[in-house]
Amino acid sequence: GQCSFDDFGADGFISLGQQQNSLLLMFVSTTGDAEQCTSIASTWSKLLSKSLPHTTFQHCQFALFALGDRAYGPDAYCAAGRKVAARLNQLSAIPICTLGYGDDGSLNGGVFADLDVWLEGQLFPTLKAMIGGGQLKLLDASCSSALDDKEIKMYTVKAIRQADAAENENVALHEWQNERYQQHYANYFKHSCPTTAYQYNGDIKRRITSNANQLDCKTHPLLGRVSVNNRITADDWIQNTRHIRINVLSAMKGDAPTLSGASVTELPYQAGDVATILPSNPSSLVSTFLSVLPTAIRSIADGTIHIQYNQHHTQTSMNNHPWPQYCTLRGLLTHCADIQSLPEREDLFALSSFCNPNHEDGNDHREKLISLSETSGAALYGDYIIREKRNWVDVLYDFDSIRFEEGGAKLTLEDLLSLLPSLAPRHFSIASSPSFIQMNRSPTVSNGFALELCVAVVEGSTPFGRPYTGCCSKYLESISPCSDQTTSDGSDIVRLWIHPGSFSNLPLDIRENPSPHHYFTTPVLYVGAGTGIAPLRSLILEREAIMMQNGATSISSSATTVEGNRDGNDDNILVFGCRSKAKDYYYGEEWEEFVKTKRLRIIPAFSRDQKVGKLYVQRALREAGGGSGELIVQHILEHNGAVYIAGGSKMARAVKDEIVEALTNTLGSEKTAKKLLNKLKRTGKFSIEAWS
C-alpha cells in the first residue's frame, strides 16, 4: 500500500519495520530550511526518540528517494530524506541501493526526471536481483491476477438525476453549499486539511489542548469573504501583486472532532502563521474542458451523479482523494479536479489507450502519447508539457481522437475520474498580525476574524506565446470584495485552513525599563524580498501591537529617513528587497511611518534603481552598519538578536551565506558559525521561510 508517513501512523511505521523480511520504499521531501514536511512530522519525532533500541529495524530493508531543490544550497538539499536514511541506518535498517536524489529544478521533469534515472539505474536492477536470488517474493497468484484485471475500475459512476431546466454552469459555482451536496463536498474537502491546522469551535474561537494527538484530526475548512482586494504594485508594473483581506465568518458544516479538555484562546491565529486556500476553477475553463470530452460524458455534466469508490482497486493514486459521493460533474470539475495542472508522463501513457483508431490520426496520437511518457522522451515531454505549460484541457484538445465518436469513444466517466488529479490547496504566509487587527477591529464586523495576504498573481507567456496563469493566485484576484457578513451562499466564499508557519517563536518579552524604540528584550532582524514581506509584516505588526497594548508612545523624528537610520530603532530592523521603490515597494508607506516614529529601522535594496549594478538584500545586509557584516555580528553576538528570513530560495540561501561568512570572520571558523546558527534555530531565534 501507499500513504503518507503520519497517515499510516508513527507506531504503525515502526511496527511495519520490525516485521521479518520487510521492505520499505520511501519518498521524503524537504521543506523550509532543511525541515521535514508536516506529513512526516509525528513519525520523525518518534524515530528520534532515544528510547528506541538501536535494533528496532534490524529485520527491515529500505530504499529511499529524497526530494529537494539545489537552489537551497548543499546543506539543505534533500536534507530531510538524508536525515531519515541516516536515522534508519542507526536503527539497524539496511538500504538495498544508493539513496536517490530528486532536484525540483532538473530539466525535463524536475524530480520526476531524476526519479527515472534512480529507478532504472538503482532500484529496478536491485529488485530484479533480489527476486532472482530468492530474497524477495512475488505476490501470490490471486494478487497478481487482481493487478492485471483491467475490468476493476477505481470508480463506479451512476447518473441518478437529470439537470433541472433552471440549472446551468452558474449553479456549479456554489454547488458545494447546496444542501443536496454539502455534506459530500465537506467530507471531500476535509482530506485537504493540513496535518497541523488549527481547530475552531462554533463561534470561530481557536481551540487549544495539551493532547497533541487530538490536534492531528482533519477538519472541514473555514469559510470567509474577501473584503479588500487591492493591487499594491504600480498599474504599469509587470507584476500584479494584491493585498487581500479575508473576513473569516464560519466553518463548513460537518462532524467536528471532539477535543476533551480543550479551551479556547482569543487570538484566532499567531503572527507568522500560514493560510491554506482551496481554489476553484473558473467556469469558462470548466466549460472548455467539457467541450473536449466525449459526448456521453459531456451530456451528463449538470445532472446529479453518484460516485462509488472501489476500495479493492489496486491502482490508487497519492494525488487523489475519493471524489464527493454525490455531485454534478460540472461541480466536481469546478471545485475538486485540478484540470489546470500539467499531466505527468504516466497520465499521458494512460490517455494513449483511449485514442480512437477510427480517427484519421488516432494511431499516430497513441504513439505520440506513448513517446511523451517514456524516459527516452523526457526532452519531448519537457518541450511539449513543461515549457509550454500544457494542462489537461490543452492535451485533450490537441489529441482530439480521444473524444472521436465513430465506433464509440473509449474514454468513460469512470476512466476520467481515475485519471484527473485532485485540486491541491495552496499555502500563503499570513501578512497580518492578529493582535494588531483586533485592536483596530471595525465595529461593523460582528463575528469571526480577519486575516490579510500578500499575493503575487502568477501570469505570463510560454516561449511560443501561450498565456498561462496560476490557479490559486488568479482565483483570489478574481474575487470582488464585499461586506456581506454571512457565508450562506455565493461563489466568492473562500475555503481555508490556518496552521503554524516557520516563525512560531517570535520574541515578545519586554525589557525591565522599556523605551519606545528599545522596548523588547530580544531585537529582531527581518530579511525579505518580494512577497516574502508577508510573514515579516505579520511579525513586525504583532510587536507593534504589543507595544500599543502596553501604552508605548511614539517619538516623532522628522529628520529620520528611510534610507538610513543608525540612531533609530534596533528592536526591529527590516532589510527588504524589491526592484523599484516606485513600482513594487510593498507596504512602503507603513514602513516609512514606523521609521518616522523610530519603531523600525529599514535597510532597503531597490535592485533596479541603482545607477551602476544591482543592489540585492544580501549585499545591503553586508554593507549595513559600517560594512563587512558588522550589523550581523552586532545583532547576533552583541545584542543576542533573532533573525527571520523570508522569500525565494536563492535569496534565502544568499542571505544565510552572508550571515555565516560574517560570523565566521568573527568567530574564527565556519563550523563554529554554523553551530551557533543551529543553536539559534533550535530556540526559535533563527528561521527561514523560503520557496522556489
N, C-alpha and C positions, 0 to 999 in steps of 0.2 A: 504494500500500500504506500501512499504518499500523502504527506500533510506537513504543516509547519511543526517545528520543534515543540512549541508551547501548546499547540492544539493537541498534540499527542500526549503531552504532559511530561514533566521532568522525571517523575518516578517511573513512568512507563518507558521512557527512553533508556533509563539506567537498567530497568528490568530486561528490556529487549537486548541490551548489550551483554547481559550476563548469561543469556541462553547459549547452549552449546552450538558451536559452528555457525554463529550469527554473522551476517554480513550487512553492514550499513553503508548505504550510498547517500552522501550528504552534499547539499549545496548551501553555502554560507555566504551571505552578503555583508559588506562593511558599510556602515553609515557614519556620518559626522566625522569626528576626529578619531578615527580608528576604533569606533564603537561597534558593539553588537546591535543588531536590529531588535525592535520590540518583540518580534515573533519568536525570538530565542532567549529573551532576557531572563525568564524564570529558570529555564533549563540551564543556561550558562551559570547563573548564580548557584544552582545546585551542584553543577560539575566542579565549581571552585571550592566547595565545602571541604574543609580539612579533615572532616570525619570520614570521608570516602576512603576505603582501603586502596592501596596502590594496585591491587589485583582486581579491581572492580570490573574491568573489561578484558580480563585475561583470555576469555573464550571468544572474543569478538575481533573480526577483521573489518576494515573500513576503507572506503575510497571517498575522497573529499575534493570538491571543486569550489574554489574560493572566488568570489566576485568582488570587484572593486574598480577603481579608476586611478590610473597612474598620475593624473593631474594633482592628486592629493599628496604626492611625494612618496619616496620609497618606504618610509617608516609606516605610513598609513595604508599603503596599497595592499588590499586583500588582508589587512591585519586581523580582522575578525576570524576569517577562515584559518589563518595560520595559528591563531591562538587556540582555536578549537582542536585542530590537529595535534598541536603540541600537548594540550591537556589530555587528550585521549591517549597519546603515547605515554604520558606519565602514569596513566591508569591502566597500562599494560595492553591497550588495544594495538593491533598490528595493521599498518597500512599495506594494501595489496599492490599499490602502484604509486607513482610520483604524484604529489599534490598538484592539482590543476589550478591555473590562474586565468580569470576572465577579466579583461580590461574593457570597461564601458566605452572607451574611445577607440577601440580597434576598428580598422576599416572593414567595410562589407559585412556588417552584422554585429559589431560590438562584442559583448561577452559570448554571443552565440557562435561567432566565428572562431573564438579561442576554444569554446567548448567542443566544436567539431574536431579540432586538432587533438585535444586531450582524449576524446572518446576513441578516435581511430588510432591514435598513436600509443595510448596508455591503457585505458580501461578495457576496451573490447579485446585486444590481444591477451591481456591478463586473464579476463574471464574465460576466454576460449581455452587458454592453457589450463586453467583450474578445472574446467569441465572435462577436458581430455585426461587430466590426471586424477579424476575422481574426487577432487577436493570440493567440488560444487555440484549439487544435484539439480537436474532439470525438474520443472513442475511435473506432477503426475499427469497421466493421460487425460483425466477428466478436466483438469485445469487447463491443459494445453488446448483441448478442443473448445473450451469456453473462450479462450483467447482468439481462436481462429473463427469463431462463429460470428460472422458479419451480420447475421439476422438480429442479434441482440443489440438494440439501439439504446443510446443513453436516455432518450425521452420518448414517451408516448403522448401524442397530442390529439385532442378531440375538440372539434368545433361544437359548442353547445348552445350558442345563441347568436343569431344574426344581428347586425347593427340596426338600431332604430333609425328611422328616416332623418331625425334631427342630429344624429351623431356624425361628427366629422373629425378632421385632424385636430381642430382646436380643443376638442374634448380630451384628447390624449395628453395635452399639456399639463393637466392636473388630474389625470386618471387615478394616480396613487392616493388621492384624497377622497375618491368616490367610495361611499360606504360598501358598495358591492365588491371592491377590490382592496380596500385599505389594509386589512389585516394581512393579506397575502403579500402586498408590497412591503409592509412593515417587517415581516419575517425575512424577506429577501434583503432589505437594506441593512438589517442587523448584522448580516455576515460581513459587511464592510467596516464595522466598528473597529477602531484601533484597539489593540490589547490594553493600553493604558488609559483609555478615555475616561473622563470623569463621569460620575453618575449624579443625576439630579432628581429631586422629589417633584411632586405635582405643582409646587409653587416655584419651580425652577431655582431651587436652592441647592448648592453643591453639597453632596453627601461626603462625609469623611468617616472612615472606620479604621481601627487598628488591625483588622484582619485583612492582610494583603490578598489572600485568596479570593475574598469577596469582591475585590476591585477588578478581578480579571473577567467579570461577566460581560458578555456582549450586550449592548443596549441599543434601543431604537434612536434614530437621530433627533437632535434638537431642531426646532423649526424657527425661522426668523425671516424678517423682511428687510430689504435694503432701504435705508432712509437717506443715505448720502452716497453718491456715485460721481465723483468729480475727477476730471483729468488734472493732474498736477505737473505735467510737462507742458512746455510751450506748444501752442497749436501747430506751429510749423516744424516741430521736432520729430525726428524719425521714430522715436519710441512713445507709445501711448501708455502711460502709467496712471493708474487710478487709485484714489483714496476712497475706500469703501467702508461705510459704517453699516453694520447689520444689527438690528434690534432682535435679540433672541426672545421669543414670546411664549413658547410652549415646547413640548416634546411630542413626537409622533406617538399616537395611541398604540398601546401594546402591553404585553405582560412584562411589567418591570421586575427586576430581580429584587429579592428581599435581602436587606442588609441588617443583620442582627447587631444591635448596639451601635448603629450608625447615628451620627449627629450631623448638623449642617453648619456651614460657615457662610458668613455674609459676603465674602468675596467669591464671585462666580468662577473665577479663574485666577491664575497668578501671572505676574509680569514675566514675559519670556515664553509663554505657552504657545501652542500651535493649534490652529483651527483646521480641521479636515473637512473639506467640502465635497459633496456629491453633486456633480454637474448633470445636466440633461442635454441631449442633442437637440439642435434646432429643428423645428417642424419641417422646414424646407428640405433639409438634408435627409430626414426620415422619408419624406415623400419621394425624393430622388432614389433613395435606396430601394424602396418598394417597387419603383418603376423598372429596376434592373433585375427583379426576381421573376421566376416563372409565374404565369397567370394563376395557377392553382394556389400558390401562396399569397399572391397579391390580392386575390379576390376575397380573402377572409381577414384582411388587415384590421377591420373595425368591429368584428364580431368577437364575442367572448370565447376564449379557448381555455381548455383545461389541460395543464401540462403536468404529466406524471413522470417523476424521476425514477429511472430503473436502477436501483441500488446495486444490482448484481452485474451491471455493466462494468467491464474491466478497464475501459479506456477513459478513465477520469482525467480531468484537467485541473491543474492548480490555478488556472486563470479564471475558473468558473465556480460560481455557487449555483445550486439548483435555482432555476428561474421561479418567479411567482407562480403559484399553482393556478390561479385564475387571473386573467388579464386579457387585454387585446394585444395583438401582435404590434400594432402601431404604438401602444403604450409601452410595451416591452422595449421596442427599438428606441423610444424616446428617453426612457429613464434607466434602462438596465444594460443594454448591449453597447459595447464600445465600437460602433461602426466607423469612428474616426481614427481608430488605431491602425497601425501598419501590420498587415498579416505577416506572421512568421513563415519560415520556409516550410515547416510541417503543415501549415494551413494551405499553402499553395499545392503541396502534394495531395492533400485531401481533396481539394477542389478539382484536381485533374480528373478524378474518377467521375465527375458529374458533367464533363463536356459531352455534348450530344454528337455522336458520329454522323448523324444525318445533316448536320450543319456543314456548309462548304469548308469551313476552317476548323471543324470540330476536332479532328485527329491532330491537326497542327497545334491547336490550343492545348490539347492534352500534353503533347510532347514539350511545349514551351513551359508549361507549369511544372512539369517534372524536372526539366533542366534547371529552372529557377530554384527548385527545392533541394537540389543536390549540392554537396560540398564543393564539387568542382565548378559549380555555377555561382559561387559566392560573389564574384565580381559582377555577374549579371544581376543578381539579387540586389547588390549594393546600388547599381545604376538605376534599376527599374523601381525598386521599392524605397530604399533608404534615402538616396539623394533626391529623388523626385517626390518623396513623401506620399506615395500612393496608398490610400486607405482601402477599406473593404468596398466602399462604394465604387471607387475607381477601378479596382480589379474586376469586380463583377460587370462593370460597364465595358471594360476592354475585352473581356472574354465572354462575349455575348452568346457563345454556343451553350453556355450553362443554362440560359433561360430559353433556348430554342425549343419550340413546341412540337415540331414534326416528329412523330413517333413517340411523343411523350417526353417532357422534361424529366431528367433523372433526379434533380435536386428536390427533396421534400422538405417540409417544415421541420420535421424531426431532425433531418440532417443539418439544416441551417442552424437550429438551436444548439446542436452538438458542436458546431464549428465556431460560432461567434463568442468572443471573449466578453466577460462582464466589464462594465464601466468601473474603473478603479477610482476611488476618491483621490483628491489632490490635497496636498498639505501646504498651508500658508502660515508663516510666522505672524502672530498677532502683533499689531503695531500700536496697540493702546494699553494703557495702564488701568486695571480695574478700579484701583483706589482713586485715580485721577478722574475717571469717568463718573464714579459715584459722587464725588464732591461737586461735580458740575452737571449733575443729572437734571434733565429737563422735567419740570413739574407735569408736563403733558404725558410723560411716559409712566403709566400706572403699574406695569408689571414687567417681569423679565429683566434683562440686562443688555448692554450694548458692547460690541467689540468692533475694532477697526482693522482693516487690512491695507497693505500697500501692494498692489498687483500690477505687474508689467504684462500687458496684453501681448501674447505671442502671435505674431503675424509676419508674413514675408513672402518671398517668391523663391522657387527652386531654380536650379541652373537653367532650366528650359522655360522659366517664366510662369510656372504653375503656382497660383496663390495657395497659401496654407495658413491655418490659424491654430492656436492652442485650444483644446477642448474646454477646459475649465475657465481659463482667463477670459476667453471670448464669451462664454456663458455669463460670467459675472459682469462683464462690460455691458452686455445686452439688457440687463435688468434696470428698468426705470425706477428711481427712488419713489417711495410712497410713505405716507404717515399712518397707514392702516395699522391698528394695534391688535388685529386678530389674524389667525392662521387657519381659518375655517375653509378658505377657498382661494384660488389664484395661482396662475402659472409662475409668479415671481417669488414664490416662497422657497427659501434656501434651506437645504437639509445639511446639517453639520454635526460634528463632534468636536470636543476640545480635549486636549491631552498635554502633558508636560513636554516642554522642549528641552533644549540643551542648557538653558540658563535658569535653572531652578533654584539656585542658591545665591540670589542677589543679596549682597551685604546691606543690611538696613539698620545696624546698630548705631546709635547716636553717641557723639562724644560727650564727655562729662560737662564740658563748658563750650557748647557749640556756638559758632557764629554762622551767619547766613551763607558764607562762602567756604567755611570749613566746618561742616555740620556732622559728617559721618565718620565713624571710627576707621572705616576702610574706604580709601578712594578707589574709583573705578576708571579704567581706561577702556573706551569703546572704540573699536576699529571696524569700519564697514564701508562697503561700496555698493552703489545701486540700491536695489530693493533689500539689500542686507541691512538697510537702516531700520526696517520694520521692527525686529525684536529689540534693537538697541533703543529705538524711540520708546518702546514699552518700558524698558528698564529705567531710562532717564526720567520719564514721566512718573514712574512709581516712586522714585526717590524724591522727586519734586512734590508729590502728593504727601509723602510722609513729613516733609518739611512744613508744608502748609497746614497739615493737621495738628502739628505741634507749635503752630503760631510763629514760625520763622518769618521775618520780614525781609524784603529785598533791599539791595543797596544800589541806587542808581549810579551809573558811571557813563556819562555821555562821551567820555574820551576813549572808552573801550571800543575796539573794532573787532570784526570777525577774524581778520587775517592774522592777528597776533595778540596774545593776552598772557604773557608770562606772569603778570602780577595778579591775575584773576583767580578763578576757582580751580583748585586742584582736586576737589572732591569728584568732579565729573569732567573728564577730558574726552572729547569726541574727535576722532580722526575720520573724516568722511570723504569719500572719493566719488566723483561723477565726471561727466565730460565737460559740462559748461555751467557756470553759475547762473546764467540767464535762461538756460533751457531745461536742465534736469536736476536742480539743486533741491532735492526732496525735503520738504518741511523747513526750508531755509529761513522763512520768517520766524518760525518758532525758535530756531537756534539763535538767531540774532537777538531776539528778545531776551532769551536766557543769558546770553553773553553780556548784554547791557546791564543786567541786574546781578552780574557776577555769580551766577549759579551754574555756569557752564563755560568751559574753555574749549574752543573749537579750532581744529587744525584742518583746513580744507585742502583737498587735492583736486583741482579742476583740470583734468588732463588735457583738454583741447584749448584751454585759454592761455597756454604758455606761448611766449614769443619764440622760444627755442626749446625743442624737445617736448616731452610729455611728463607730467608730474602725476605719479600714482601714489596710493596711500602708503606703500612700504617705504618709498623714498621720503615722503612727508613725515612719516614717523621717525625715520632715521635722522633727519635733519632738524627735528624739533628739539628745543631745549639746549641749543648750542651745537648740535650736530654729533655725529658718531654714536648715535643711540643713547645719548645722555638722558633723555626723557624716560626711556625704557628702564635704564638702570636705576634712576631716581625713584620711579614709580614702584618698581617691584622690590628692589633691595632696601631702599631707604624708607619708603612710605608703606611698605607691606601691602601694596595695592592689588586689586583684582584686574584681570584682563579678559574682555569678551570680544570675539571676532566673528563677524557675520558677513556672508556674501558668497561670491563664486569661489570654487575650489582652488583655482590658480592664485587668486588674490590671497586667500586664506593661507595657502602654503607659503607664499612670498612673505607675508607679514610674520608668520611663525618663524621663518628662517631669519628674518631681521632681528626678532626678539632673541633667538638662540645665539646669533652672532654677537649681539650687544652684551648679553650675559656672559658669553664665552670670553670676550675680551676683558671682562672684569673679574670673573671667577677663575680664569686660567685654563679651563678645559671645556670642550663641548659636552663631554659626558656629565660633568657637574651641572652644566646649564640645563641639559635635558632632564636630569634627575630632579632639579628644582621645579621645572615646569610640570613634571608628572606629580610631584607633591602638591603643587597648587591645584592641579586638575582634580586630584582626589578630594580636596577640601572645597571644591566648587569655585575656586578663585581664578581658574583659567579654563575657558570653554570656547569651543569653536562650533558654529553652526554654518555649514557650507554645503553647496550644491553645485552640480555640473551644469 
